[in-house]
């Protein structure tokens, strides 16, 4: 034992001596990574390190991190970004959380604060995956960090639970303190983080023991778990001048990504087709990032058809969608006309005296009776009938409703009270936020002496109560319910007849609050639809972004385009107010409009120098919208500038790899390579002669990747 300990001590001393010369270099490189803002890392390194360009060795920096990882089990960079930036990924990863990403992480945690369950807070990898799901709206640098979910989850857990002693070992306390102090330096980021910390600490108070949670998951069926996601679409009808439109509202599908993060790339990066619509697909990520989406149905889907079809589908996706994303079975669907003029689906097909309904049917039976009349709907394959319910219903009319598959309401009434629900169909289905405490009133037209409430769902509860015999409504608070689908069964015992009861049900959906985003949610009168949802600066400039603006006809939008030299902060280096454009704006119309913008020489020059652009759309009192586009992070990047009446191209190399070779092929001799000096390309660049700039090469110079090869 003594010899073994002596050997271990000697090994530790030798290891420390070998790494002692490396550690200052590791710390120095990581410190520069902490201040890295997405621009050229090695250029900043050379500017701050005298003599590095002449005697420095990038490969040696990477070897230092390799040895550090091997000896001390340091972090290993992962993801596509680490594959492309095989050297600078090491110091940036070991910087933990660079300055330009801190504010974005604080905002992301704030926006997802109500989804911070004990399960997420106890698993850094799961938390990192959920942060990555919400990171689509942030910079490409943040999305690169999200490719390392374990590291990102550890950072977030440490920031959220700074007061928890058991979690202090995730990040060195001095490092965590520095990040926290930098976040405190900006008021808004400080407030975002504090709100998220408060919700996280409150969530941990309800932690369930792991063995109990596993047993609950085992006993819970797969069908119940899918229903708890609350992703079932529903129907409503919207009146037009002389007809009705059938609308399918598809709920926010982000719970699918939360529950099945492995399907993220296949779902939120795919175009989606809705069965029965006009055939035009929904933009990528539209169903996962902007809340519920309404689609007009032109043809009635068959009951066996899955309503959604994704471009990058998988068997697991098909199974999930076939379980919940289909029309309710049957040949009749009932919609109740509300005060706003639209008719909303009543899932239980319950009818009440004095109300007006629209019955959609695909069967051969034609409804008959007083108050029933056919109406026209703009949807092939379905017939519609208007039903005016009388104040008093005869026995024959009750039988007629039953034949149609409708359920005449009994004298029990269950309604939401207090804080209004986010959605209420007027009969049997309500939707509240997870931050609400739902309240209901229960009553009937006869005296009752007892109430039984039985809540089914993720947290089943039961309540029996004896009341003084009366017919007045009784009020109940259901408390905070977990997100998912719940069903409340209500039973009233009538006072005069011990065996006589009134019964009814209320379907309840609980969902986390959604962050309102200007110009991107369907609740806005001015709406922007973008595909892809977070385009790069290159995609914006090459006009490959599908941008559609929706709003009242003949209202004007005033666009403004701004270019910035850096990805964060600073004032714009160039801005231009674009001509007004009238709503609505289709994708093709926008592309023709933006082609005219690209022809301006000054705007072209600003794009070549910019690292970030902002496209602002102002529609006066209708609202505004801002699209932020950053230049793609690329190991090799060509930049083109208009200098002295000619184009000049420069090459930025952030790979760190040795032996970079660049060949230039002239149009006169395209089979003869001309070697170029990479360092000269990075500093002075390559000037395109005026005699060539007037030829088709001018277009190539603006996209030089097609002319210059590594």
VOGU-3710 file (C-alpha; in Angstrom, 3 decimals, decimal comma):
1> xxxxxxxxxx> 0,000/0,000/0,000  2,819/2,398/0,849  4,577/1,824/-2,455  1,363/2,296/-4,391  0,667/5,605/-2,643  4,244/6,750/-3,252  3,829/5,910/-6,968  0,555/7,832/-7,128  2,121/10,881/-5,526  5,050/10,804/-7,930
11> xxxxxxxxxx> 2,653/10,446/-10,871  0,683/13,455/-9,655  3,842/15,542/-9,280  5,080/14,588/-12,741  1,686/15,355/-14,258  1,510/18,739/-12,515  5,015/19,631/-13,728  4,136/18,670/-17,313  0,925/20,698/-17,247  2,302/23,638/-15,285
21> xxxxxxxxxx> 3,624/25,228/-18,452  0,385/24,512/-20,250  -2,121/25,909/-17,753  -1,281/29,616/-18,262  -1,750/29,148/-22,002  -5,047/27,319/-21,465  -6,308/30,052/-19,173  -5,183/32,748/-21,611  -6,909/31,093/-24,603  -10,096/30,465/-22,590
31> xxxxxxxxxx> -10,123/34,085/-21,382  -10,099/35,269/-24,983  -12,877/32,766/-25,637  -14,904/34,359/-22,812  -14,832/37,669/-24,695  -15,396/36,056/-28,104  -18,420/37,579/-29,846  -18,607/35,437/-32,967  -16,127/37,391/-35,054  -12,704/36,070/-36,064
41> xxxxxxxxxx> -11,106/34,421/-33,019  -7,551/34,166/-34,342  -7,440/37,740/-35,570  -8,396/38,906/-32,066  -5,858/36,469/-30,611  -3,079/37,924/-32,779  -4,051/41,520/-31,969  -3,814/40,839/-28,223  -0,733/38,589/-28,365  2,385/40,348/-29,712
51> xxxxxxxxxx> 4,542/38,083/-31,848  1,874/35,406/-32,249  1,588/35,799/-36,035  5,311/35,103/-36,412  5,943/32,442/-33,735  2,506/31,184/-32,649  1,205/27,670/-33,319  -2,554/27,098/-33,361  -2,148/23,343/-33,379  -0,119/23,562/-30,157
61> xxxxxxxxxx> -3,047/25,341/-28,457  -5,314/22,434/-29,361  -2,767/19,889/-28,145  -2,675/21,688/-24,782  -6,433/21,273/-24,407  -6,159/17,630/-25,504  -3,659/16,945/-22,720  -5,754/18,873/-20,208  -8,822/16,836/-21,109  -6,921/13,560/-20,904
71> xxxxxxxxxx> -5,309/14,272/-17,534  -8,167/16,153/-15,815  -11,222/14,917/-17,746  -12,030/18,363/-19,075  -14,984/19,106/-21,327  -14,997/17,781/-24,899  -16,623/20,055/-27,515  -19,364/18,293/-29,475  -21,745/19,052/-32,329  -21,396/20,231/-35,910
81> xxxxxxxxxx> -19,897/23,520/-34,786  -17,052/21,693/-33,018  -16,414/19,644/-36,160  -16,100/22,777/-38,301  -14,113/24,878/-35,812  -11,874/22,109/-34,578  -9,446/24,355/-32,659  -11,298/27,416/-31,364  -14,108/25,183/-30,070  -11,775/24,150/-27,214
91> xxxxxxxxxx> -11,039/27,571/-25,657  -14,615/28,775/-26,259  -16,084/25,655/-24,608  -13,776/26,047/-21,608  -14,795/29,692/-21,317  -18,094/28,170/-20,029  -20,403/31,006/-21,126  -18,986/33,821/-23,285  -20,261/37,329/-22,673  -22,397/37,633/-25,798
101> xxxxxxxxxx> -24,324/34,452/-24,917  -25,111/35,317/-21,298  -27,971/37,692/-22,065  -29,473/35,216/-24,538  -29,375/32,384/-21,986  -31,027/34,602/-19,353  -33,818/35,510/-21,792  -34,266/31,875/-22,817  -34,560/30,740/-19,175  -37,056/33,521/-18,488
111> xxxxxxxxxx> -39,256/32,554/-21,428  -39,275/28,861/-20,478  -39,491/29,444/-16,709  -42,911/27,839/-16,290  -41,636/24,642/-17,913  -38,879/24,263/-15,284  -40,107/21,044/-13,723  -38,205/19,118/-11,026  -37,278/16,508/-13,658  -35,519/19,136/-15,774
121> xxxxxxxxxx> -33,744/20,715/-12,818  -32,419/17,323/-11,748  -31,110/16,394/-15,211  -28,708/18,883/-16,851  -28,891/17,007/-20,159  -32,714/17,226/-20,338  -32,593/20,882/-19,334  -30,005/21,578/-22,033  -32,211/19,882/-24,633  -35,209/22,004/-23,640
131> xxxxxxxxxx> -33,147/25,204/-23,766  -32,016/24,201/-27,264  -35,654/23,805/-28,353  -36,371/27,415/-27,390  -33,072/28,687/-28,787  -34,273/28,945/-32,385  -34,931/32,689/-32,079  -31,448/33,496/-30,791  -28,131/33,896/-32,575  -26,281/31,183/-34,454
141> xxxxxxxxxx> -23,612/31,336/-31,725  -26,195/30,406/-29,114  -27,475/27,582/-31,291  -23,890/26,339/-31,561  -23,667/26,271/-27,768  -26,976/24,372/-27,678  -25,321/21,548/-29,640  -23,676/20,647/-26,306  -26,798/20,011/-24,178  -25,006/18,588/-21,127
151> xxxxxxxxxx> -22,673/21,588/-20,813  -25,515/24,040/-21,464  -27,737/22,279/-18,925  -25,002/22,360/-16,272  -24,511/26,100/-16,797  -28,246/26,781/-16,609  -28,766/24,600/-13,529  -25,925/26,329/-11,706  -27,323/29,771/-12,540  -30,904/28,867/-11,591
161> xxxxxxxxxx> -30,034/27,152/-8,319  -27,137/29,230/-7,068  -28,304/28,886/-3,451  -28,509/25,090/-3,537  -25,395/23,624/-1,903  -25,785/20,255/-3,613  -25,449/21,908/-7,022  -22,483/24,172/-6,420  -20,071/21,555/-7,742  -21,401/21,882/-11,298
171> xxxxxxxxxx> -19,352/25,027/-11,936  -16,510/26,504/-9,924  -18,028/29,069/-7,558  -15,658/31,858/-8,653  -16,546/31,256/-12,323  -20,253/31,222/-11,529  -19,876/34,426/-9,519  -18,162/36,145/-12,444  -20,939/35,148/-14,861  -23,572/36,291/-12,372
181> xxxxxxxxxx> -21,842/39,648/-11,888  -21,654/40,192/-15,640  -25,362/39,397/-15,931  -26,141/41,764/-13,062  -24,460/44,540/-15,013  -27,430/44,677/-17,386  -30,772/45,424/-15,735  -32,981/43,473/-18,119  -30,829/40,328/-18,087  -30,696/40,526/-14,284
191> xxxxxxxxxx> -34,500/40,691/-14,067  -34,924/37,798/-16,516  -32,604/35,574/-14,495  -34,142/36,479/-11,142  -37,652/35,651/-12,348  -36,444/32,288/-13,680  -34,591/31,558/-10,429  -37,725/32,225/-8,393  -39,810/29,804/-10,446  -37,052/27,144/-10,351
201> xxxxxxxxxx> -36,745/27,285/-6,549  -40,532/27,071/-6,177  -40,621/24,092/-8,543  -38,053/22,158/-6,516  -40,326/22,234/-3,469  -42,575/19,729/-5,208  -39,845/17,245/-6,128  -41,135/13,656/-6,239  -38,828/10,851/-5,150  -37,312/9,174/-8,227
211> xxxxxxxxxx> -38,593/5,712/-7,303  -42,156/7,019/-6,940  -41,983/8,909/-10,243  -40,741/5,810/-12,066  -43,600/3,743/-10,703  -46,124/6,358/-11,853  -44,595/6,353/-15,339  -44,839/2,560/-15,486  -48,504/2,489/-14,525  -49,465/5,286/-16,891
221> xxxxxxxxxx> -50,555/4,133/-20,339  -49,066/5,508/-23,520  -52,478/6,783/-24,666  -52,913/8,814/-21,471  -49,429/10,273/-21,862  -50,172/11,384/-25,418  -53,503/12,918/-24,377  -51,725/14,836/-21,639  -49,727/16,707/-24,295  -52,893/18,533/-25,423
231> xxxxxxxxxx> -52,121/18,449/-29,168  -55,558/17,490/-30,481  -56,791/19,904/-33,226  -60,326/21,264/-33,145  -62,753/22,830/-35,599  -64,544/26,116/-35,855  -66,487/27,906/-38,586  -66,010/31,506/-39,663  -68,777/33,391/-41,483  -68,116/34,953/-44,880
241> xxxxxxxxxx> -70,406/37,185/-46,948  -72,767/34,391/-48,056  -71,238/31,202/-46,653  -69,103/29,672/-43,898  -65,423/28,682/-43,908  -64,308/25,547/-42,080  -61,199/26,286/-40,012  -58,928/23,692/-38,428  -57,038/25,113/-35,457  -53,823/23,214/-34,810
251> xxxxxxxxxx> -52,588/23,742/-31,249  -49,037/24,576/-30,267  -47,088/21,359/-30,864  -44,051/22,342/-28,773  -45,058/19,805/-26,046  -44,116/17,122/-28,578  -40,548/18,462/-28,688  -40,480/18,741/-24,905  -41,542/15,130/-24,451  -39,622/13,718/-27,448
261> xxxxxxxxxx> -36,523/15,925/-27,960  -34,956/13,315/-30,256  -37,556/14,219/-32,907  -36,658/17,891/-32,911  -34,811/18,032/-36,234  -37,461/16,005/-38,039  -40,348/18,129/-36,758  -39,412/21,771/-36,375  -37,103/21,840/-39,421  -39,686/20,328/-41,787
271> xxxxxxxxxx> -42,364/21,792/-43,991  -45,807/20,613/-42,907  -48,857/19,893/-45,066  -52,372/19,961/-43,605  -54,729/17,407/-45,131  -57,715/19,106/-46,747  -56,097/22,546/-47,046  -55,238/24,355/-50,269  -52,033/22,318/-50,542  -49,579/25,047/-49,587
281> xxxxxxxxxx> -47,287/23,842/-46,771  -46,816/25,604/-43,466  -43,419/27,197/-42,921  -40,752/25,296/-40,992  -41,225/25,544/-37,263  -44,585/27,301/-37,604  -46,412/24,767/-35,423  -43,740/24,739/-32,710  -42,795/28,394/-32,220  -45,745/30,689/-32,812
291> xxxxxxxxxx> -48,644/29,145/-30,887  -51,858/27,738/-32,433  -52,266/28,003/-36,202  -55,559/28,262/-38,104  -55,823/26,625/-41,542  -58,811/26,843/-43,907  -60,054/23,410/-45,012  -61,160/23,186/-48,660  -61,808/19,445/-48,573  -63,103/17,456/-45,616
301> xxxxxxxxxx> -60,518/14,892/-44,402  -61,575/11,302/-43,956  -61,719/10,048/-40,350  -58,812/7,665/-41,038  -56,455/10,408/-42,329  -53,733/11,898/-40,164  -54,239/15,661/-40,418  -50,540/16,608/-40,510  -47,800/15,367/-42,813  -44,195/16,415/-42,221
311> xxxxxxxxxx> -41,475/16,618/-44,829  -38,965/14,644/-42,696  -41,349/12,147/-41,208  -40,367/9,063/-39,193  -42,347/6,036/-37,938  -42,360/7,504/-34,411  -43,861/10,738/-35,724  -46,512/8,860/-37,686  -47,495/6,963/-34,544  -47,761/10,108/-32,415
321> xxxxxxxxxx> -49,816/11,958/-34,996  -52,122/9,007/-35,667  -52,914/8,877/-31,953  -53,931/12,524/-31,468  -53,849/14,572/-34,707  -57,012/13,235/-36,333  -60,628/14,332/-36,495  -62,863/13,016/-33,755  -64,489/9,760/-34,932  -68,031/9,825/-36,209
331> xxxxxxxxxx> -70,063/11,304/-39,016  -71,313/14,463/-37,253  -69,593/17,425/-35,597  -71,441/20,087/-33,613  -70,398/23,770/-33,430  -72,037/26,406/-31,250  -72,338/29,982/-32,554  -70,671/32,315/-30,055  -71,050/36,051/-29,460  -68,205/36,847/-31,912
341> xxxxxxxxxx> -70,172/35,270/-34,786  -67,934/32,214/-35,171  -69,134/28,688/-34,430  -66,845/26,603/-32,203  -66,781/22,823/-31,935  -68,542/21,280/-28,930  -66,606/18,111/-28,217  -69,395/16,475/-26,215  -72,100/17,469/-28,761  -74,156/18,923/-25,924
351> xxxxxxxxxx> -77,085/21,166/-26,845  -78,969/23,621/-24,653  -82,348/25,320/-25,132  -82,231/28,753/-26,773  -78,763/28,328/-28,334  -77,881/28,221/-32,064  -75,689/25,505/-33,533  -74,234/24,351/-36,847  -74,139/20,620/-37,490  -71,514/19,323/-39,915
361> xxxxxxxxxx> -72,205/15,868/-41,271  -70,711/13,462/-43,798  -73,506/10,906/-43,461  -76,539/10,365/-45,658  -79,091/11,357/-43,022  -80,595/14,798/-43,541  -81,674/16,403/-40,250  -85,378/17,168/-40,080  -87,479/19,212/-37,702  -88,429/22,692/-36,605
371> xxxxxxxxxx> -85,556/25,179/-36,597  -83,288/23,041/-38,834  -82,207/24,508/-42,189  -79,341/23,724/-44,610  -76,525/26,267/-45,055  -73,553/26,455/-47,430  -69,952/25,818/-46,374  -66,855/26,325/-48,533  -65,587/22,802/-47,936  -65,996/19,837/-50,247
381> xxxxxxxxxx> -67,266/16,578/-48,794  -69,328/17,872/-45,854  -72,869/19,242/-45,450  -73,945/21,836/-42,868  -77,236/22,555/-41,122  -78,236/25,464/-38,898  -80,094/24,383/-35,731  -82,028/26,972/-33,685  -82,841/25,329/-30,377  -86,225/26,386/-28,934
391> xxxxxxxxxx> -86,572/27,565/-25,349  -88,601/24,486/-24,482  -87,956/21,124/-26,159  -90,687/18,557/-26,744  -90,246/14,810/-26,333  -90,234/14,259/-30,113  -87,537/16,915/-30,557  -85,425/15,223/-27,885  -85,653/11,944/-29,777  -84,704/13,712/-32,994
401> xxxxxxxxxx> -81,565/15,172/-31,396  -80,619/11,763/-30,087  -80,945/10,246/-33,576  -78,493/12,890/-34,850  -75,979/11,877/-32,188  -76,506/15,031/-30,102  -76,806/15,108/-26,323  -79,504/17,371/-24,881  -78,092/19,017/-21,753  -79,500/18,109/-18,367
411> xxxxxxxxxx> -80,185/20,720/-15,766  -76,638/20,700/-14,375  -74,414/23,612/-15,438  -70,635/23,833/-14,988  -69,010/27,120/-15,931  -65,639/28,846/-15,357  -65,652/31,854/-13,025  -63,047/34,229/-11,650  -59,934/34,496/-13,806  -61,238/33,886/-17,350
421> xxxxxxxxxx> -59,775/30,847/-19,106  -57,523/31,273/-22,124  -60,196/29,443/-24,137  -63,800/28,417/-23,428  -66,099/26,780/-25,964  -69,200/27,674/-23,947  -70,046/24,050/-23,254  -67,787/21,508/-21,627  -64,177/22,464/-22,527  -61,925/25,128/-21,007
431> xxxxxxxxxx> -58,230/25,939/-21,294  -56,253/27,623/-18,521  -52,596/28,521/-18,076  -50,400/26,631/-15,632  -50,052/29,854/-13,626  -53,831/30,088/-13,078  -55,934/28,578/-10,322  -59,093/27,520/-12,187  -62,385/28,322/-10,484  -65,758/26,881/-11,496
441> xxxxxxxxxx> -69,376/27,249/-10,529  -71,629/24,196/-10,212  -75,386/24,489/-10,065  -78,708/23,209/-11,301  -82,345/24,198/-11,553  -83,311/21,934/-8,634  -82,322/21,892/-4,997  -79,345/19,664/-4,132  -77,723/18,630/-0,862  -74,414/17,059/-1,889
451> xxxxxxxxxx> -71,594/17,566/-4,402  -69,027/15,054/-5,652  -66,040/16,245/-7,732  -63,752/13,649/-9,308  -60,742/15,015/-11,240  -59,013/12,654/-13,679  -55,627/13,406/-15,206  -51,954/13,726/-14,234  -52,935/14,563/-10,625  -56,233/12,802/-9,785
461> xxxxxxxxxx> -58,221/14,252/-6,906  -61,602/13,657/-5,326  -63,888/15,825/-3,195  -67,194/14,998/-1,486  -69,124/17,761/0,238  -72,497/18,074/1,956  -74,179/21,453/1,475  -77,270/23,100/2,820  -80,134/22,170/0,465  -80,371/24,920/-2,176
471> xxxxxxxxxx> -80,364/25,474/-5,938  -77,825/28,312/-5,971  -74,453/27,810/-7,734  -71,588/26,553/-5,583  -68,055/27,787/-6,324  -64,882/25,708/-6,246  -61,197/26,507/-6,736  -59,312/23,627/-8,355  -55,856/24,972/-7,466  -52,791/24,941/-9,717
481> xxxxxxxxxx> -52,945/21,957/-12,075  -50,012/20,468/-13,955  -49,902/20,924/-17,742  -51,886/18,362/-19,693  -55,432/17,104/-20,155  -57,809/16,763/-17,179  -61,456/15,711/-16,965  -63,675/16,831/-14,100  -66,733/14,690/-13,293  -69,416/16,467/-11,279
491> xxxxxxxxxx> -72,274/14,734/-9,454  -75,073/16,580/-7,620  -77,262/14,684/-5,173  -80,791/16,057/-5,219  -82,140/16,750/-1,739  -85,618/15,277/-2,137  -84,603/12,013/-3,800  -81,578/10,257/-2,304  -81,131/8,120/-5,439  -81,661/10,975/-7,894
501> xxxxxxxxxx> -78,532/12,679/-9,305  -77,503/15,240/-11,883  -74,158/14,560/-13,586  -71,886/16,385/-15,986  -68,253/16,692/-17,109  -65,794/19,493/-17,853  -62,723/18,836/-20,040  -59,787/20,972/-18,899  -56,556/21,684/-20,778  -53,645/23,211/-18,842
511> xxxxxxxxxx> -50,707/24,645/-20,773  -47,697/26,821/-19,870  -47,914/30,505/-20,821  -46,556/31,370/-24,239  -44,258/34,306/-24,790  -45,846/36,980/-26,943  -43,645/37,927/-29,885  -44,318/41,034/-31,903  -45,451/40,294/-35,433  -45,095/36,526/-35,030
521> xxxxxxxxxx> -48,229/35,350/-33,199  -51,652/34,852/-34,715  -53,204/37,232/-32,145  -51,527/40,191/-33,853  -53,463/42,104/-36,536  -50,121/42,434/-38,337  -48,472/39,032/-38,835  -45,204/37,967/-40,451  -44,694/34,402/-41,699  -41,029/33,497/-42,284
531> xxxxxxxxxx> -39,398/30,383/-43,677  -36,835/29,521/-42,407  -37,838/31,065/-39,065  -34,337/32,310/-38,200  -32,578/33,014/-41,517  -28,930/33,941/-41,854  -27,720/37,215/-43,340  -26,677/35,349/-46,490  -30,166/33,865/-46,946  -31,742/37,287/-46,532
541> xxxxxxxxxx> -29,437/38,885/-49,096  -29,712/36,088/-51,656  -33,502/36,483/-51,382  -34,117/32,831/-50,492  -36,189/33,729/-47,424  -39,920/33,153/-47,876  -41,410/36,226/-46,174  -45,161/36,824/-46,112  -46,912/39,767/-44,429  -50,552/39,476/-43,389
551> xxxxxxxxxx> -52,876/42,200/-42,248  -55,834/44,381/-43,236  -55,972/45,130/-46,955  -54,558/48,440/-48,202  -52,782/49,231/-44,934  -49,160/50,297/-45,405  -45,937/48,889/-43,947  -42,779/51,013/-43,721  -39,664/48,765/-43,842  -36,213/49,858/-42,693
561> xxxxxxxxxx> -32,975/47,922/-43,217  -29,993/48,309/-40,881  -26,516/46,766/-41,096  -24,105/46,285/-38,158  -20,383/45,553/-38,202  -20,602/43,263/-35,135  -23,028/40,608/-33,980  -23,813/42,365/-30,700  -24,114/45,986/-29,637  -22,728/48,940/-31,579
571> xxxxxxxxxx> -24,510/51,415/-33,819  -25,489/50,527/-37,383  -22,867/51,196/-40,042  -25,621/51,762/-42,582  -29,395/52,092/-42,590  -31,906/52,822/-45,308  -35,635/53,492/-45,248  -37,304/51,387/-47,917  -40,406/52,350/-49,927  -43,778/51,618/-48,351
581> xxxxxxxxxx> -45,539/48,406/-49,292  -49,258/47,621/-49,013  -50,694/44,697/-47,061  -51,099/41,829/-47,601  -47,732/40,876/-49,126  -47,283/37,435/-50,698  -43,923/35,658/-50,882  -43,401/36,322/-54,614  -44,341/39,954/-54,188  -41,801/40,380/-51,368
591> xxxxxxxxxx> -39,009/38,811/-53,418  -39,624/41,183/-56,330  -39,659/44,073/-53,862  -36,360/43,021/-52,266  -34,674/42,562/-55,657  -34,980/46,323/-56,136  -33,345/46,856/-52,716  -30,354/44,710/-53,704  -29,589/46,863/-56,740  -28,501/49,822/-54,611
601> xxxxxxxxxx> -24,663/50,044/-54,596  -24,459/51,538/-51,098  -26,653/48,768/-49,700  -24,482/46,166/-51,427  -21,355/47,619/-49,839  -22,959/47,658/-46,393  -23,933/44,010/-46,717  -20,364/43,016/-47,604  -19,038/44,634/-44,399  -21,876/43,596/-42,077
611> xxxxxxxxxx> -21,972/40,827/-39,491  -25,630/41,418/-38,664  -28,702/42,987/-40,271  -32,056/44,045/-38,871  -35,159/44,335/-41,020  -37,809/46,428/-39,254  -41,435/46,448/-40,375  -43,672/49,166/-38,917  -47,424/49,120/-39,534  -48,432/52,036/-37,270
621> xxxxxxxxxx> -51,069/51,025/-34,694  -51,224/47,482/-36,114  -47,844/46,731/-34,578  -44,305/46,147/-35,736  -41,955/43,292/-36,452  -38,160/42,949/-36,430  -36,177/40,248/-38,214  -32,550/39,859/-37,058  -30,171/38,037/-39,415  -26,568/37,188/-38,547
631> xxxxxxxxxx> -23,813/36,161/-40,885  -23,239/32,423/-40,845  -20,389/31,127/-38,711  -18,112/29,510/-41,238  -14,565/28,152/-40,889  -13,718/29,664/-44,289  -15,540/32,808/-45,248  -15,209/34,988/-48,320  -16,149/38,643/-48,009  -16,609/40,925/-51,007
641> xxxxxxxxxx> -16,193/44,687/-50,956  -16,642/47,464/-53,519  -13,425/49,508/-53,370  -12,093/52,032/-55,881  -14,627/51,114/-58,552  -13,889/47,395/-58,400  -14,594/44,342/-56,277  -12,086/43,082/-53,717  -12,417/39,643/-52,117  -10,899/38,640/-48,770
651> xxxxxxxxxx> -10,658/35,264/-47,069  -11,228/34,733/-43,333  -9,784/31,486/-41,977  -10,954/30,353/-38,527  -10,243/26,664/-39,001  -6,843/26,898/-37,387  -5,675/24,104/-39,649  -2,259/24,312/-41,299  -1,658/23,878/-44,990  -4,513/25,924/-46,386
661> xxxxxxxxxx> -4,234/26,217/-50,166  -6,241/28,554/-52,370  -6,338/28,337/-56,149  -7,743/30,890/-58,543  -9,059/29,841/-61,961  -9,373/32,525/-64,593  -12,136/32,412/-67,155  -9,680/32,546/-70,033  -7,910/29,390/-68,792  -10,270/27,575/-66,424
671> xxxxxxxxxx> -8,097/24,433/-66,350  -4,975/26,223/-65,062  -4,813/26,854/-61,293  -3,071/29,954/-59,962  -1,919/29,597/-56,351  -2,803/32,463/-53,983  -1,282/33,305/-50,605  -3,951/32,809/-47,870  -2,330/35,449/-45,617  -2,322/38,009/-48,408
681> xxxxxxxxxx> -5,981/37,182/-49,123  -6,823/37,802/-45,473  -4,985/41,146/-45,277  -5,025/42,995/-48,597  -7,405/40,717/-50,470  -7,652/40,037/-54,178  -8,738/42,860/-56,472  -10,932/41,956/-59,427  -9,740/44,019/-62,441  -12,219/46,434/-63,976
691> xxxxxxxxxx> -11,960/44,607/-67,294  -13,252/41,469/-65,587  -15,763/43,186/-63,283  -17,882/44,163/-66,278  -18,089/40,520/-67,435  -20,248/37,743/-65,979  -17,482/37,255/-63,392  -18,948/40,256/-61,572  -21,882/38,124/-60,499  -19,453/35,382/-59,488
701> xxxxxxxxxx> -17,415/37,814/-57,430  -20,474/38,620/-55,370  -20,709/34,909/-54,518  -17,021/33,938/-54,741  -17,370/30,418/-53,342  -18,161/29,331/-56,924  -14,877/30,715/-58,256  -12,336/30,151/-55,486  -11,708/26,735/-54,017  -9,831/25,411/-51,056
//
